């Protein structure tokens, strides 16, 4: 009846990545490091909230939290992201060889 910690961390990672990119969505980001603290079990629908704390030309420093359905904080994290150039999207459909 509770959310696995890895799922909460994934939600925070994505939330903080969006916060890091909020100043320029043409850039991509990769996670350099992430520190997570779990405060209490996460029940029900979860909400992630992130914030860009500081940015340099190549790095973003962020924080994020996961809140449960009652609005209680369940986990908090800080993370550092590196800005990277985004590559053009390619069709992910695999080619099937036929003889």
Buried (B, 14 or more C-beta within 10 A) or exposed (E): EEBEBEEBBEBBBBBBBBBBBBEEEEBBBEBEEBEBEBEEBBBEEBEBBBBBBEBEEEBBBBBBBBBBEEEEBBBBBBBBBBBEEEEEEEEEEEEEEEE
